[in-house]
Amino acid sequence: MSTTLQRTRTAAGRIAGLAAGGVALVTLAAAPAGAHTGHPLDGMSDGLAHPLFGPDHLLAMVAVGVLAACATDRRVRWATPIAFVVGMVGGAALGFGGVEVPGVELLIAASVMVLGGLIAFGVGDKALWLPVVAAAMGAVHGHAHGAELPDAAVPLAYAAGFVIATAALHAAGAGVGTALRRSELGRQIAGAALAVGGAFFLLAG
């Protein structure tokens, strides 16, 4: 097994493990929405699908993994995706609770554009502030997840689904980012493509 693959799998395991505890916190904040009956896993597939089939969510979460892997500071490399997931859990709690965030779709599109720019220009290579930015972006994406809780879904299962999907996308991005560390041009092209995608979402919104 290659070193890159081992690191990617380790990253996925750690991120998923740290994020799993946060799912319970989301459920506590979801009490008003939690009066669902049925199977405890109702809604998990919806949670898994929400990041995977929303192109703006998917690109942002892959971009977080790429950006983290490109960082030269090991603390930033680990803290960035973890902070995104933690922020996402907090944002989902607000969404579950019915708290409105004006222009959330525009903020999501802007996050893709900003992440692409950070990757392209390498601004976040040694930036200790990067996890803070990731947490804020995660909160925006998490709010969208929480606000779109399906009526028949169990909040815990739904939250577990989008946390698992997010961790997987971060890990996939980390694998790409690890490869891009060897190619500055490749990183710039990937970042520019993400930024263009974010701009498209922004204009389309």
C-alpha positions, 0 to 999 in steps of 0.5 A: 500500500502506498504511503499516500493511500495510507495517509489518506485512509488515516485522515479519513478515519481520524476526521470521521472519528472526531466528527462522530461525536459532534453528531450527537450535539446536533441531535440535542439542538434538533429537539423541535425537529426530532418528533419523528417516528420510524426506523432510527436510520431513517434519513441517513441516505438523505444525509449522505446524498446531500453533500455528494449530489450538491455540486457546490457542497461537493466542490467545497468539501473536496477543496477543503481536503486539497487545501489542507493537504497542500499546507506545509504546517502539520497543525493546519493540515489536520485542523482545517478539515476538522474545523470545517466539520465542527463548524458544519455541525454547529451550523446544522444545529442552527438549521435544525432549530429553524434559525435563518441565515440570509443569502446562505446559498450565495455564501456557499457559492462564495466559499467555493470561489474563496477556497479555489483562490486559496489553493491557486495562490497558496495563501493558506500554505502556512496560515494558522488562521485557515482552520478558523476560515474553514470552520466559518465555511463549514457553518454555512454549509452545515446550516444548509444541511440542517435547514433541508432536513427531510420531514421523515428523517431522524435528525441523528441519522441525517446528521450522521449521513452528511458528516460521513459524506463530508469526511469522505470528500475531505479524504478524497481531496486530501489525496488529490492535494497530496499529489498536487504538492509536487506540482505548483502548476497543477495546484494553480490549475485546480484552484482556478477551476474551483474558483471559476466553479464558485463564480458560476454558482454565485452568478447562477444563484 
